[in-house]
Amino acid sequence: MPGATRAWQRFHEAFPEVEVVVEDMVVEGDKAAVRTSVRGVPGQQPPTMLEIFRVRDGRIAELWGLSSLRS
């Protein structure tokens, strides 16, 4: 998922002190649902993210996500 990788790289370049904390994770079959909070983003409460990953052959094959991060 090169697009997702590049997006995270840009995010960490903008906020080098950011910390992503896994709050909950549920795994069933080839899917994992993960709720995280993002700490270290200045000027706002820690945003929350909810992502669902589908894994194939040990790699992320699909990714769906929602975030309360404001730009």
N, CA, C and O atoms as a GROMACS GRO file, in nm:
protein
  284
    1MET      N    1   0.083  -0.117   0.000
    1MET     CA    2   0.000   0.000   0.000
    1MET      C    3   0.089   0.125   0.000
    1MET      O    4   0.099   0.195   0.101
    2PRO      N    5   0.151   0.152  -0.111
    2PRO     CA    6   0.244   0.266  -0.118
    2PRO      C    7   0.180   0.400  -0.084
    2PRO      O    8   0.245   0.485  -0.024
    3GLY      N    9   0.053   0.420  -0.121
    3GLY     CA   10  -0.013   0.547  -0.090
    3GLY      C   11  -0.027   0.570   0.059
    3GLY      O   12  -0.003   0.680   0.108
    4ALA      N   13  -0.066   0.465   0.132
    4ALA     CA   14  -0.080   0.476   0.277
    4ALA      C   15   0.056   0.497   0.343
    4ALA      O   16   0.068   0.576   0.437
    5THR      N   17   0.157   0.429   0.293
    5THR     CA   18   0.292   0.445   0.349
    5THR      C   19   0.341   0.588   0.331
    5THR      O   20   0.397   0.646   0.424
    6ARG      N   21   0.321   0.644   0.214
    6ARG     CA   22   0.366   0.781   0.188
    6ARG      C   23   0.287   0.881   0.273
    6ARG      O   24   0.343   0.979   0.322
    7ALA      N   25   0.158   0.857   0.290
    7ALA     CA   26   0.077   0.947   0.374
    7ALA      C   27   0.129   0.948   0.517
    7ALA      O   28   0.138   1.055   0.578
    8TRP      N   29   0.164   0.831   0.572
    8TRP     CA   30   0.218   0.826   0.708
    8TRP      C   31   0.355   0.893   0.716
    8TRP      O   32   0.386   0.957   0.817
    9GLN      N   33   0.435   0.879   0.613
    9GLN     CA   34   0.566   0.947   0.612
    9GLN      C   35   0.547   1.098   0.618
    9GLN      O   36   0.615   1.166   0.695
   10ARG      N   37   0.457   1.151   0.537
   10ARG     CA   38   0.431   1.296   0.538
   10ARG      C   39   0.376   1.341   0.673
   10ARG      O   40   0.413   1.448   0.723
   11PHE      N   41   0.288   1.260   0.731
   11PHE     CA   42   0.231   1.292   0.862
   11PHE      C   43   0.341   1.301   0.968
   11PHE      O   44   0.342   1.395   1.048
   12HIS      N   45   0.433   1.203   0.968
   12HIS     CA   46   0.542   1.204   1.066
   12HIS      C   47   0.643   1.316   1.040
   12HIS      O   48   0.706   1.365   1.133
   13GLU      N   49   0.658   1.356   0.916
   13GLU     CA   50   0.744   1.470   0.886
   13GLU      C   51   0.683   1.599   0.943
   13GLU      O   52   0.755   1.685   0.994
   14ALA      N   53   0.551   1.611   0.933
   14ALA     CA   54   0.482   1.730   0.984
   14ALA      C   55   0.476   1.732   1.137
   14ALA      O   56   0.483   1.838   1.198
   15PHE      N   57   0.462   1.613   1.197
   15PHE     CA   58   0.448   1.600   1.343
   15PHE      C   59   0.546   1.494   1.394
   15PHE      O   60   0.505   1.382   1.421
   16PRO      N   61   0.674   1.529   1.407
   16PRO     CA   62   0.775   1.428   1.444
   16PRO      C   63   0.757   1.369   1.583
   16PRO      O   64   0.809   1.260   1.610
   17GLU      N   65   0.684   1.436   1.671
   17GLU     CA   66   0.665   1.386   1.807
   17GLU      C   67   0.540   1.300   1.822
   17GLU      O   68   0.508   1.256   1.932
   18VAL      N   69   0.470   1.276   1.713
   18VAL     CA   70   0.344   1.203   1.719
   18VAL      C   71   0.364   1.058   1.767
   18VAL      O   72   0.465   0.994   1.738
   19GLU      N   73   0.264   1.011   1.841
   19GLU     CA   74   0.265   0.873   1.892
   19GLU      C   75   0.126   0.814   1.865
   19GLU      O   76   0.025   0.872   1.905
   20VAL      N   77   0.122   0.700   1.799
   20VAL     CA   78  -0.004   0.632   1.771
   20VAL      C   79  -0.018   0.520   1.874
   20VAL      O   80   0.067   0.432   1.884
   21VAL      N   81  -0.128   0.525   1.950
   21VAL     CA   82  -0.150   0.429   2.059
   21VAL      C   83  -0.270   0.342   2.025
   21VAL      O   84  -0.380   0.392   2.002
   22VAL      N   85  -0.249   0.211   2.021
   22VAL     CA   86  -0.359   0.118   1.996
   22VAL      C   87  -0.443   0.107   2.122
   22VAL      O   88  -0.395   0.066   2.228
   23GLU      N   89  -0.571   0.145   2.111
   23GLU     CA   90  -0.663   0.140   2.224
   23GLU      C   91  -0.739   0.007   2.225
   23GLU      O   92  -0.760  -0.052   2.331
   24ASP      N   93  -0.780  -0.040   2.108
   24ASP     CA   94  -0.852  -0.166   2.094
   24ASP      C   95  -0.814  -0.232   1.963
   24ASP      O   96  -0.786  -0.164   1.864
   25MET      N   97  -0.814  -0.366   1.962
   25MET     CA   98  -0.791  -0.440   1.839
   25MET      C   99  -0.874  -0.568   1.843
   25MET      O  100  -0.874  -0.641   1.943
   26VAL      N  101  -0.945  -0.594   1.734
   26VAL     CA  102  -1.025  -0.715   1.721
   26VAL      C  103  -0.983  -0.782   1.591
   26VAL      O  104  -0.981  -0.718   1.486
   27VAL      N  105  -0.948  -0.911   1.599
   27VAL     CA  106  -0.905  -0.985   1.481
   27VAL      C  107  -0.999  -1.103   1.461
   27VAL      O  108  -1.028  -1.178   1.553
   28GLU      N  109  -1.044  -1.117   1.337
   28GLU     CA  110  -1.128  -1.230   1.302
   28GLU      C  111  -1.097  -1.271   1.158
   28GLU      O  112  -1.114  -1.191   1.065
   29GLY      N  113  -1.053  -1.394   1.141
   29GLY     CA  114  -1.019  -1.440   1.007
   29GLY      C  115  -0.907  -1.357   0.946
   29GLY      O  116  -0.801  -1.342   1.006
   30ASP      N  117  -0.933  -1.304   0.828
   30ASP     CA  118  -0.829  -1.225   0.758
   30ASP      C  119  -0.845  -1.075   0.780
   30ASP      O  120  -0.782  -0.995   0.710
   31LYS      N  121  -0.929  -1.035   0.878
   31LYS     CA  122  -0.951  -0.892   0.904
   31LYS      C  123  -0.916  -0.855   1.047
   31LYS      O  124  -0.930  -0.934   1.140
   32ALA      N  125  -0.869  -0.730   1.062
   32ALA     CA  126  -0.840  -0.674   1.195
   32ALA      C  127  -0.900  -0.534   1.199
   32ALA      O  128  -0.882  -0.455   1.107
   33ALA      N  129  -0.971  -0.505   1.308
   33ALA     CA  130  -1.025  -0.371   1.332
   33ALA      C  131  -0.943  -0.309   1.445
   33ALA      O  132  -0.924  -0.372   1.549
   34VAL      N  133  -0.894  -0.188   1.425
   34VAL     CA  134  -0.805  -0.124   1.521
   34VAL      C  135  -0.854   0.017   1.550
   34VAL      O  136  -0.876   0.097   1.459
   35ARG      N  137  -0.871   0.048   1.681
   35ARG     CA  138  -0.904   0.185   1.724
   35ARG      C  139  -0.780   0.241   1.788
   35ARG      O  140  -0.726   0.183   1.882
   36THR      N  141  -0.734   0.354   1.739
   36THR     CA  142  -0.612   0.416   1.792
   36THR      C  143  -0.638   0.561   1.828
   36THR      O  144  -0.731   0.625   1.777
   37SER      N  145  -0.554   0.612   1.918
   37SER     CA  146  -0.551   0.756   1.943
   37SER      C  147  -0.415   0.806   1.899
   37SER      O  148  -0.314   0.735   1.909
   38VAL      N  149  -0.412   0.929   1.851
   38VAL     CA  150  -0.289   0.988   1.798
   38VAL      C  151  -0.249   1.101   1.890
   38VAL      O  152  -0.315   1.204   1.894
   39ARG      N  153  -0.142   1.082   1.963
   39ARG     CA  154  -0.096   1.182   2.060
   39ARG      C  155   0.021   1.260   2.002
   39ARG      O  156   0.105   1.206   1.930
   40GLY      N  157   0.025   1.388   2.035
   40GLY     CA  158   0.135   1.472   1.989
   40GLY      C  159   0.101   1.562   1.874
   40GLY      O  160   0.189   1.628   1.818
   41VAL      N  161  -0.028   1.567   1.835
   41VAL     CA  162  -0.070   1.660   1.731
   41VAL      C  163  -0.105   1.791   1.801
   41VAL      O  164  -0.199   1.795   1.881
   42PRO      N  165  -0.032   1.899   1.773
   42PRO     CA  166  -0.053   2.024   1.847
   42PRO      C  167  -0.188   2.088   1.815
   42PRO      O  168  -0.239   2.077   1.703
   43GLY      N  169  -0.244   2.155   1.917
   43GLY     CA  170  -0.362   2.236   1.898
   43GLY      C  171  -0.495   2.163   1.899
   43GLY      O  172  -0.597   2.224   1.867
   44GLN      N  173  -0.496   2.036   1.934
   44GLN     CA  174  -0.624   1.966   1.940
   44GLN      C  175  -0.616   1.846   2.033
   44GLN      O  176  -0.507   1.798   2.067
   45GLN      N  177  -0.733   1.798   2.075
   45GLN     CA  178  -0.736   1.677   2.156
   45GLN      C  179  -0.683   1.562   2.071
   45GLN      O  180  -0.689   1.569   1.948
   46PRO      N  181  -0.632   1.457   2.135
   46PRO     CA  182  -0.580   1.345   2.055
   46PRO      C  183  -0.688   1.290   1.961
   46PRO      O  184  -0.792   1.243   2.007
   47PRO      N  185  -0.663   1.295   1.830
   47PRO     CA  186  -0.757   1.239   1.735
   47PRO      C  187  -0.770   1.088   1.754
   47PRO      O  188  -0.678   1.022   1.802
   48THR      N  189  -0.885   1.036   1.715
   48THR     CA  190  -0.909   0.892   1.719
   48THR      C  191  -0.921   0.842   1.576
   48THR      O  192  -0.978   0.910   1.490
   49MET      N  193  -0.868   0.724   1.551
   49MET     CA  194  -0.880   0.661   1.420
   49MET      C  195  -0.940   0.523   1.437
   49MET      O  196  -0.915   0.455   1.537
   50LEU      N  197  -1.018   0.481   1.340
   50LEU     CA  198  -1.071   0.346   1.334
   50LEU      C  199  -1.037   0.293   1.196
   50LEU      O  200  -1.077   0.350   1.095
   51GLU      N  201  -0.962   0.184   1.193
   51GLU     CA  202  -0.919   0.126   1.066
   51GLU      C  203  -0.951  -0.022   1.064
   51GLU      O  204  -0.942  -0.091   1.166
   52ILE      N  205  -0.989  -0.070   0.947
   52ILE     CA  206  -1.009  -0.213   0.926
   52ILE      C  207  -0.912  -0.257   0.818
   52ILE      O  208  -0.908  -0.199   0.709
   53PHE      N  209  -0.835  -0.359   0.849
   53PHE     CA  210  -0.735  -0.412   0.758
   53PHE      C  211  -0.777  -0.551   0.711
   53PHE      O  212  -0.827  -0.631   0.791
   54ARG      N  213  -0.758  -0.580   0.584
   54ARG     CA  214  -0.770  -0.717   0.536
   54ARG      C  215  -0.630  -0.762   0.498
   54ARG      O  216  -0.561  -0.694   0.422
   55VAL      N  217  -0.589  -0.876   0.551
   55VAL     CA  218  -0.453  -0.925   0.532
   55VAL      C  219  -0.454  -1.046   0.439
   55VAL      O  220  -0.540  -1.134   0.451
   56ARG      N  221  -0.360  -1.049   0.346
   56ARG     CA  222  -0.341  -1.163   0.256
   56ARG      C  223  -0.191  -1.190   0.244
   56ARG      O  224  -0.114  -1.100   0.214
   57ASP      N  225  -0.152  -1.313   0.267
   57ASP     CA  226  -0.012  -1.354   0.259
   57ASP      C  227   0.078  -1.270   0.350
   57ASP      O  228   0.191  -1.237   0.314
   58GLY      N  229   0.027  -1.234   0.468
   58GLY     CA  230   0.106  -1.161   0.566
   58GLY      C  231   0.122  -1.012   0.537
   58GLY      O  232   0.200  -0.944   0.604
   59ARG      N  233   0.048  -0.960   0.439
   59ARG     CA  234   0.058  -0.818   0.402
   59ARG      C  235  -0.081  -0.757   0.399
   59ARG      O  236  -0.180  -0.826   0.378
   60ILE      N  237  -0.088  -0.626   0.419
   60ILE     CA  238  -0.217  -0.557   0.411
   60ILE      C  239  -0.262  -0.554   0.265
   60ILE      O  240  -0.194  -0.499   0.179
   61ALA      N  241  -0.378  -0.615   0.239
   61ALA     CA  242  -0.432  -0.619   0.104
   61ALA      C  243  -0.533  -0.507   0.082
   61ALA      O  244  -0.542  -0.451  -0.028
   62GLU      N  245  -0.608  -0.473   0.187
   62GLU     CA  246  -0.706  -0.364   0.180
   62GLU      C  247  -0.709  -0.292   0.313
   62GLU      O  248  -0.677  -0.348   0.417
   63LEU      N  249  -0.748  -0.164   0.307
   63LEU     CA  250  -0.753  -0.082   0.427
   63LEU      C  251  -0.869   0.016   0.415
   63LEU      O  252  -0.882   0.085   0.314
   64TRP      N  253  -0.952   0.022   0.518
   64TRP     CA  254  -1.060   0.119   0.528
   64TRP      C  255  -1.039   0.196   0.657
   64TRP      O  256  -0.999   0.137   0.757
   65GLY      N  257  -1.064   0.325   0.657
   65GLY     CA  258  -1.039   0.400   0.778
   65GLY      C  259  -1.120   0.527   0.791
   65GLY      O  260  -1.162   0.587   0.693
   66LEU      N  261  -1.141   0.565   0.918
   66LEU     CA  262  -1.205   0.691   0.956
   66LEU      C  263  -1.117   0.759   1.060
   66LEU      O  264  -1.049   0.692   1.137
   67SER      N  265  -1.118   0.891   1.061
   67SER     CA  266  -1.036   0.963   1.157
   67SER      C  267  -1.106   1.091   1.200
   67SER      O  268  -1.178   1.154   1.122
   68SER      N  269  -1.083   1.129   1.326
   68SER     CA  270  -1.134   1.259   1.374
   68SER      C  271  -1.026   1.367   1.362
   68SER      O  272  -1.043   1.478   1.412
   69LEU      N  273  -0.914   1.335   1.296
   69LEU     CA  274  -0.804   1.430   1.277
   69LEU      C  275  -0.851   1.546   1.189
   69LEU      O  276  -0.905   1.526   1.080
   70ARG      N  277  -0.830   1.668   1.240
   70ARG     CA  278  -0.863   1.787   1.162
   70ARG      C  279  -0.738   1.834   1.090
   70ARG      O  280  -0.628   1.828   1.143
   71SER      N  281  -0.758   1.880   0.968
   71SER     CA  282  -0.641   1.930   0.895
   71SER      C  283  -0.629   2.080   0.905
   71SER      O  284  -0.537   2.139   0.849
   0.00000   0.00000   0.00000
